Amino acid sequence: MWRCTVCGYVYDPKEGDPEHGVSPGTPFEDLPDDWVCPECGAGKDLFEKLD
């Protein structure tokens, strides 16, 4: 899982982001380069991996 360092949104690969065209089961690394946080619009580079 990956957390947005701006707003705290957590991207769960099991859930994906279906509202924005990302199917469940999509690894964070496979998200499109132009994907942004659905909560605040931050880019992928502002996410941190959770252990």
PDB file with one MODEL, atoms N, CA, C and O in Angstrom:
MODEL        1
ATOM      1  N   MET A   1       0.842  -1.174   0.000  1.00  0.00           N
ATOM      2  CA  MET A   1       0.000   0.000   0.000  1.00  0.00           C
ATOM      3  C   MET A   1       0.891   1.242   0.000  1.00  0.00           C
ATOM      4  O   MET A   1       2.018   1.224   0.494  1.00  0.00           O
ATOM      5  N   TRP A   2       0.356   2.307  -0.563  1.00  0.00           N
ATOM      6  CA  TRP A   2       1.102   3.559  -0.709  1.00  0.00           C
ATOM      7  C   TRP A   2       0.273   4.709  -0.160  1.00  0.00           C
ATOM      8  O   TRP A   2      -0.935   4.779  -0.387  1.00  0.00           O
ATOM      9  N   ARG A   3       0.938   5.622   0.576  1.00  0.00           N
ATOM     10  CA  ARG A   3       0.227   6.748   1.176  1.00  0.00           C
ATOM     11  C   ARG A   3       0.680   8.065   0.541  1.00  0.00           C
ATOM     12  O   ARG A   3       1.868   8.291   0.309  1.00  0.00           O
ATOM     13  N   CYS A   4      -0.304   8.923   0.269  1.00  0.00           N
ATOM     14  CA  CYS A   4      -0.028  10.264  -0.223  1.00  0.00           C
ATOM     15  C   CYS A   4       0.543  11.086   0.927  1.00  0.00           C
ATOM     16  O   CYS A   4      -0.068  11.175   1.992  1.00  0.00           O
ATOM     17  N   THR A   5       1.708  11.683   0.716  1.00  0.00           N
ATOM     18  CA  THR A   5       2.337  12.462   1.780  1.00  0.00           C
ATOM     19  C   THR A   5       1.694  13.837   1.938  1.00  0.00           C
ATOM     20  O   THR A   5       1.991  14.558   2.891  1.00  0.00           O
ATOM     21  N   VAL A   6       0.819  14.199   1.013  1.00  0.00           N
ATOM     22  CA  VAL A   6       0.141  15.495   1.097  1.00  0.00           C
ATOM     23  C   VAL A   6      -1.128  15.397   1.949  1.00  0.00           C
ATOM     24  O   VAL A   6      -1.327  16.187   2.872  1.00  0.00           O
ATOM     25  N   CYS A   7      -1.992  14.408   1.626  1.00  0.00           N
ATOM     26  CA  CYS A   7      -3.291  14.352   2.301  1.00  0.00           C
ATOM     27  C   CYS A   7      -3.527  13.090   3.120  1.00  0.00           C
ATOM     28  O   CYS A   7      -4.478  13.034   3.899  1.00  0.00           O
ATOM     29  N   GLY A   8      -2.675  12.068   2.958  1.00  0.00           N
ATOM     30  CA  GLY A   8      -2.837  10.848   3.735  1.00  0.00           C
ATOM     31  C   GLY A   8      -3.657   9.765   3.059  1.00  0.00           C
ATOM     32  O   GLY A   8      -3.841   8.692   3.635  1.00  0.00           O
ATOM     33  N   TYR A   9      -4.160  10.015   1.841  1.00  0.00           N
ATOM     34  CA  TYR A   9      -4.900   8.986   1.101  1.00  0.00           C
ATOM     35  C   TYR A   9      -4.016   7.757   0.939  1.00  0.00           C
ATOM     36  O   TYR A   9      -2.822   7.883   0.664  1.00  0.00           O
ATOM     37  N   VAL A  10      -4.594   6.569   1.110  1.00  0.00           N
ATOM     38  CA  VAL A  10      -3.842   5.330   0.947  1.00  0.00           C
ATOM     39  C   VAL A  10      -4.338   4.599  -0.297  1.00  0.00           C
ATOM     40  O   VAL A  10      -5.522   4.285  -0.420  1.00  0.00           O
ATOM     41  N   TYR A  11      -3.401   4.331  -1.224  1.00  0.00           N
ATOM     42  CA  TYR A  11      -3.716   3.540  -2.413  1.00  0.00           C
ATOM     43  C   TYR A  11      -3.500   2.073  -2.076  1.00  0.00           C
ATOM     44  O   TYR A  11      -2.392   1.662  -1.731  1.00  0.00           O
ATOM     45  N   ASP A  12      -4.565   1.287  -2.178  1.00  0.00           N
ATOM     46  CA  ASP A  12      -4.505  -0.152  -1.920  1.00  0.00           C
ATOM     47  C   ASP A  12      -4.608  -0.858  -3.267  1.00  0.00           C
ATOM     48  O   ASP A  12      -5.651  -0.799  -3.918  1.00  0.00           O
ATOM     49  N   PRO A  13      -3.526  -1.531  -3.695  1.00  0.00           N
ATOM     50  CA  PRO A  13      -3.559  -2.210  -4.990  1.00  0.00           C
ATOM     51  C   PRO A  13      -4.704  -3.205  -5.132  1.00  0.00           C
ATOM     52  O   PRO A  13      -5.192  -3.430  -6.240  1.00  0.00           O
ATOM     53  N   LYS A  14      -5.142  -3.809  -4.018  1.00  0.00           N
ATOM     54  CA  LYS A  14      -6.248  -4.762  -4.087  1.00  0.00           C
ATOM     55  C   LYS A  14      -7.538  -4.077  -4.525  1.00  0.00           C
ATOM     56  O   LYS A  14      -8.367  -4.675  -5.211  1.00  0.00           O
ATOM     57  N   GLU A  15      -7.701  -2.817  -4.123  1.00  0.00           N
ATOM     58  CA  GLU A  15      -8.909  -2.073  -4.463  1.00  0.00           C
ATOM     59  C   GLU A  15      -8.772  -1.288  -5.770  1.00  0.00           C
ATOM     60  O   GLU A  15      -9.760  -1.059  -6.467  1.00  0.00           O
ATOM     61  N   GLY A  16      -7.547  -0.879  -6.096  1.00  0.00           N
ATOM     62  CA  GLY A  16      -7.335  -0.052  -7.274  1.00  0.00           C
ATOM     63  C   GLY A  16      -7.984   1.317  -7.080  1.00  0.00           C
ATOM     64  O   GLY A  16      -8.163   1.781  -5.954  1.00  0.00           O
ATOM     65  N   ASP A  17      -8.328   1.947  -8.186  1.00  0.00           N
ATOM     66  CA  ASP A  17      -9.009   3.256  -8.172  1.00  0.00           C
ATOM     67  C   ASP A  17     -10.006   3.250  -9.324  1.00  0.00           C
ATOM     68  O   ASP A  17      -9.848   3.985 -10.299  1.00  0.00           O
ATOM     69  N   PRO A  18     -11.058   2.395  -9.200  1.00  0.00           N
ATOM     70  CA  PRO A  18     -11.992   2.200 -10.313  1.00  0.00           C
ATOM     71  C   PRO A  18     -12.641   3.485 -10.810  1.00  0.00           C
ATOM     72  O   PRO A  18     -12.945   3.598 -11.998  1.00  0.00           O
ATOM     73  N   GLU A  19     -12.859   4.452  -9.928  1.00  0.00           N
ATOM     74  CA  GLU A  19     -13.484   5.700 -10.351  1.00  0.00           C
ATOM     75  C   GLU A  19     -12.614   6.465 -11.343  1.00  0.00           C
ATOM     76  O   GLU A  19     -13.105   7.321 -12.080  1.00  0.00           O
ATOM     77  N   HIS A  20     -11.314   6.151 -11.359  1.00  0.00           N
ATOM     78  CA  HIS A  20     -10.382   6.835 -12.256  1.00  0.00           C
ATOM     79  C   HIS A  20      -9.726   5.860 -13.233  1.00  0.00           C
ATOM     80  O   HIS A  20      -8.622   6.106 -13.718  1.00  0.00           O
ATOM     81  N   GLY A  21     -10.410   4.759 -13.515  1.00  0.00           N
ATOM     82  CA  GLY A  21      -9.964   3.827 -14.547  1.00  0.00           C
ATOM     83  C   GLY A  21      -8.869   2.861 -14.145  1.00  0.00           C
ATOM     84  O   GLY A  21      -8.239   2.255 -15.011  1.00  0.00           O
ATOM     85  N   VAL A  22      -8.624   2.700 -12.840  1.00  0.00           N
ATOM     86  CA  VAL A  22      -7.591   1.767 -12.383  1.00  0.00           C
ATOM     87  C   VAL A  22      -8.275   0.544 -11.781  1.00  0.00           C
ATOM     88  O   VAL A  22      -8.954   0.637 -10.759  1.00  0.00           O
ATOM     89  N   SER A  23      -8.084  -0.602 -12.430  1.00  0.00           N
ATOM     90  CA  SER A  23      -8.738  -1.834 -12.002  1.00  0.00           C
ATOM     91  C   SER A  23      -8.174  -2.353 -10.689  1.00  0.00           C
ATOM     92  O   SER A  23      -6.995  -2.154 -10.397  1.00  0.00           O
ATOM     93  N   PRO A  24      -9.015  -3.022  -9.891  1.00  0.00           N
ATOM     94  CA  PRO A  24      -8.498  -3.695  -8.696  1.00  0.00           C
ATOM     95  C   PRO A  24      -7.384  -4.662  -9.081  1.00  0.00           C
ATOM     96  O   PRO A  24      -7.451  -5.309 -10.127  1.00  0.00           O
ATOM     97  N   GLY A  25      -6.368  -4.758  -8.240  1.00  0.00           N
ATOM     98  CA  GLY A  25      -5.235  -5.638  -8.517  1.00  0.00           C
ATOM     99  C   GLY A  25      -4.094  -4.945  -9.237  1.00  0.00           C
ATOM    100  O   GLY A  25      -3.099  -5.590  -9.567  1.00  0.00           O
ATOM    101  N   THR A  26      -4.212  -3.629  -9.496  1.00  0.00           N
ATOM    102  CA  THR A  26      -3.162  -2.897 -10.203  1.00  0.00           C
ATOM    103  C   THR A  26      -2.087  -2.438  -9.217  1.00  0.00           C
ATOM    104  O   THR A  26      -2.369  -1.647  -8.318  1.00  0.00           O
ATOM    105  N   PRO A  27      -0.846  -2.934  -9.383  1.00  0.00           N
ATOM    106  CA  PRO A  27       0.237  -2.485  -8.503  1.00  0.00           C
ATOM    107  C   PRO A  27       0.500  -0.992  -8.683  1.00  0.00           C
ATOM    108  O   PRO A  27       0.285  -0.448  -9.766  1.00  0.00           O
ATOM    109  N   PHE A  28       0.958  -0.338  -7.635  1.00  0.00           N
ATOM    110  CA  PHE A  28       1.242   1.100  -7.698  1.00  0.00           C
ATOM    111  C   PHE A  28       2.206   1.410  -8.842  1.00  0.00           C
ATOM    112  O   PHE A  28       2.049   2.405  -9.550  1.00  0.00           O
ATOM    113  N   GLU A  29       3.202   0.544  -9.011  1.00  0.00           N
ATOM    114  CA  GLU A  29       4.213   0.755 -10.044  1.00  0.00           C
ATOM    115  C   GLU A  29       3.614   0.742 -11.446  1.00  0.00           C
ATOM    116  O   GLU A  29       4.195   1.310 -12.371  1.00  0.00           O
ATOM    117  N   ASP A  30       2.455   0.099 -11.612  1.00  0.00           N
ATOM    118  CA  ASP A  30       1.825  -0.013 -12.926  1.00  0.00           C
ATOM    119  C   ASP A  30       0.791   1.078 -13.190  1.00  0.00           C
ATOM    120  O   ASP A  30       0.176   1.100 -14.256  1.00  0.00           O
ATOM    121  N   LEU A  31       0.590   1.991 -12.223  1.00  0.00           N
ATOM    122  CA  LEU A  31      -0.348   3.094 -12.455  1.00  0.00           C
ATOM    123  C   LEU A  31       0.199   3.973 -13.572  1.00  0.00           C
ATOM    124  O   LEU A  31       1.414   4.115 -13.703  1.00  0.00           O
ATOM    125  N   PRO A  32      -0.676   4.565 -14.378  1.00  0.00           N
ATOM    126  CA  PRO A  32      -0.200   5.457 -15.440  1.00  0.00           C
ATOM    127  C   PRO A  32       0.613   6.610 -14.839  1.00  0.00           C
ATOM    128  O   PRO A  32       0.365   7.028 -13.708  1.00  0.00           O
ATOM    129  N   ASP A  33       1.578   7.114 -15.600  1.00  0.00           N
ATOM    130  CA  ASP A  33       2.432   8.196 -15.108  1.00  0.00           C
ATOM    131  C   ASP A  33       1.633   9.445 -14.769  1.00  0.00           C
ATOM    132  O   ASP A  33       2.046  10.239 -13.924  1.00  0.00           O
ATOM    133  N   ASP A  34       0.489   9.621 -15.427  1.00  0.00           N
ATOM    134  CA  ASP A  34      -0.307  10.826 -15.178  1.00  0.00           C
ATOM    135  C   ASP A  34      -1.385  10.619 -14.111  1.00  0.00           C
ATOM    136  O   ASP A  34      -2.216  11.498 -13.884  1.00  0.00           O
ATOM    137  N   TRP A  35      -1.367   9.440 -13.452  1.00  0.00           N
ATOM    138  CA  TRP A  35      -2.320   9.203 -12.360  1.00  0.00           C
ATOM    139  C   TRP A  35      -1.985  10.127 -11.203  1.00  0.00           C
ATOM    140  O   TRP A  35      -0.814  10.345 -10.891  1.00  0.00           O
ATOM    141  N   VAL A  36      -3.016  10.671 -10.567  1.00  0.00           N
ATOM    142  CA  VAL A  36      -2.816  11.547  -9.412  1.00  0.00           C
ATOM    143  C   VAL A  36      -3.701  11.078  -8.266  1.00  0.00           C
ATOM    144  O   VAL A  36      -4.657  10.331  -8.470  1.00  0.00           O
ATOM    145  N   CYS A  37      -3.377  11.519  -7.078  1.00  0.00           N
ATOM    146  CA  CYS A  37      -4.159  11.191  -5.890  1.00  0.00           C
ATOM    147  C   CYS A  37      -5.609  11.622  -6.109  1.00  0.00           C
ATOM    148  O   CYS A  37      -5.865  12.779  -6.442  1.00  0.00           O
ATOM    149  N   PRO A  38      -6.564  10.698  -5.924  1.00  0.00           N
ATOM    150  CA  PRO A  38      -7.965  11.052  -6.138  1.00  0.00           C
ATOM    151  C   PRO A  38      -8.513  12.027  -5.096  1.00  0.00           C
ATOM    152  O   PRO A  38      -9.569  12.625  -5.299  1.00  0.00           O
ATOM    153  N   GLU A  39      -7.801  12.186  -3.989  1.00  0.00           N
ATOM    154  CA  GLU A  39      -8.256  13.095  -2.936  1.00  0.00           C
ATOM    155  C   GLU A  39      -7.753  14.522  -3.151  1.00  0.00           C
ATOM    156  O   GLU A  39      -8.520  15.477  -3.035  1.00  0.00           O
ATOM    157  N   CYS A  40      -6.448  14.666  -3.467  1.00  0.00           N
ATOM    158  CA  CYS A  40      -5.862  16.014  -3.504  1.00  0.00           C
ATOM    159  C   CYS A  40      -5.162  16.365  -4.807  1.00  0.00           C
ATOM    160  O   CYS A  40      -4.769  17.516  -5.000  1.00  0.00           O
ATOM    161  N   GLY A  41      -4.996  15.391  -5.713  1.00  0.00           N
ATOM    162  CA  GLY A  41      -4.376  15.683  -7.003  1.00  0.00           C
ATOM    163  C   GLY A  41      -2.857  15.623  -7.006  1.00  0.00           C
ATOM    164  O   GLY A  41      -2.235  16.012  -7.995  1.00  0.00           O
ATOM    165  N   ALA A  42      -2.238  15.145  -5.923  1.00  0.00           N
ATOM    166  CA  ALA A  42      -0.774  15.020  -5.873  1.00  0.00           C
ATOM    167  C   ALA A  42      -0.315  13.939  -6.834  1.00  0.00           C
ATOM    168  O   ALA A  42      -1.020  12.954  -7.056  1.00  0.00           O
ATOM    169  N   GLY A  43       0.871  14.124  -7.405  1.00  0.00           N
ATOM    170  CA  GLY A  43       1.442  13.150  -8.333  1.00  0.00           C
ATOM    171  C   GLY A  43       1.981  11.922  -7.621  1.00  0.00           C
ATOM    172  O   GLY A  43       2.130  11.904  -6.400  1.00  0.00           O
ATOM    173  N   LYS A  44       2.274  10.881  -8.423  1.00  0.00           N
ATOM    174  CA  LYS A  44       2.792   9.630  -7.871  1.00  0.00           C
ATOM    175  C   LYS A  44       4.073   9.833  -7.074  1.00  0.00           C
ATOM    176  O   LYS A  44       4.351   9.078  -6.142  1.00  0.00           O
ATOM    177  N   ASP A  45       4.853  10.849  -7.436  1.00  0.00           N
ATOM    178  CA  ASP A  45       6.131  11.075  -6.765  1.00  0.00           C
ATOM    179  C   ASP A  45       5.959  11.545  -5.322  1.00  0.00           C
ATOM    180  O   ASP A  45       6.927  11.583  -4.562  1.00  0.00           O
ATOM    181  N   LEU A  46       4.739  11.900  -4.945  1.00  0.00           N
ATOM    182  CA  LEU A  46       4.489  12.353  -3.579  1.00  0.00           C
ATOM    183  C   LEU A  46       3.864  11.256  -2.714  1.00  0.00           C
ATOM    184  O   LEU A  46       3.305  11.538  -1.654  1.00  0.00           O
ATOM    185  N   PHE A  47       3.962  10.014  -3.169  1.00  0.00           N
ATOM    186  CA  PHE A  47       3.470   8.860  -2.399  1.00  0.00           C
ATOM    187  C   PHE A  47       4.655   8.136  -1.784  1.00  0.00           C
ATOM    188  O   PHE A  47       5.747   8.101  -2.352  1.00  0.00           O
ATOM    189  N   GLU A  48       4.416   7.554  -0.598  1.00  0.00           N
ATOM    190  CA  GLU A  48       5.444   6.747   0.062  1.00  0.00           C
ATOM    191  C   GLU A  48       4.888   5.350   0.298  1.00  0.00           C
ATOM    192  O   GLU A  48       3.702   5.167   0.572  1.00  0.00           O
ATOM    193  N   LYS A  49       5.787   4.363   0.182  1.00  0.00           N
ATOM    194  CA  LYS A  49       5.382   2.966   0.383  1.00  0.00           C
ATOM    195  C   LYS A  49       5.201   2.697   1.858  1.00  0.00           C
ATOM    196  O   LYS A  49       6.041   3.078   2.673  1.00  0.00           O
ATOM    197  N   LEU A  50       4.108   2.041   2.206  1.00  0.00           N
ATOM    198  CA  LEU A  50       3.863   1.640   3.591  1.00  0.00           C
ATOM    199  C   LEU A  50       4.340   0.198   3.766  1.00  0.00           C
ATOM    200  O   LEU A  50       4.147  -0.637   2.882  1.00  0.00           O
ATOM    201  N   ASP A  51       4.957  -0.086   4.900  1.00  0.00           N
ATOM    202  CA  ASP A  51       5.443  -1.452   5.156  1.00  0.00           C
ATOM    203  C   ASP A  51       4.367  -2.319   5.735  1.00  0.00           C
ATOM    204  O   ASP A  51       4.604  -3.495   6.011  1.00  0.00           O
TER     205      ASP A  51
ENDMDL
END
